[in-house]
Structures are given as structure tokens and as C-alpha cells.
Amino acid sequence: MYCRNCGKEIDNNLAQCPYCNTPVSQNQIVVEDNGSMWWGVLGCCVPIAGLVLYIVWKDTKPQSGKKAGIGALIGFVLSVLIPILFYIFMIVLAIATYEL
């Protein structure tokens, strides 16, 4: 299971987290969090979905939430960077064509 305070993986039989000393309640739900790369792909293709998943899962599924958040960040950067590079390319192409 994962600590709800620090998000690190801890043993199911511990009474408190060894990393942050937060008490672990016995009725805490054990959540499997494999951190699949597909959450990152989803976050990259639909950045707003990745951001929402990161916010929802940052405490309960930290690995999957992190992947979705990183995917959202990459998707957002690419959605800004690609049009800028396209316009720069078009301007350079127009200038090169005009000089011929």
C-alpha cells in the first residue's frame, strides 16, 4: 500500500509510515498502483485529462498520477512548441523564396 501523506510504498503490516511517521489506519484501502505508461500517453494526447488525473490520483495512486501529470506537461509543451516552430519554418521558407 502507499502512505496517504508522503505517497511512498509501505508494507501492509506497519502501524506507521517509516518515511514520514504518519499513522496508518488498518481500514485503509489497498490500491494497486502500477504506474502504467498509458496514463502518460493519455495525458500527452489530452493534457487536460492528464492534469485532472494527476490532481485526483496524487494521493491515492501516486505513480499513475505522476505519469499522467508528466504526460500532460509534455502534451502542453508540444501544443505550444509545434505551432511556434511551424510559423518560424514558414517565415524562413517565405524569406528564402522571396530572395530567389
Summary of the structure (lengths in Angstrom):
residues: 100
radius of gyration: 21.3
end to end distance: 66.4
largest distance: 76.2
contacts: 276
relative contact order: 0.13
helix: 58%
strand: 4%
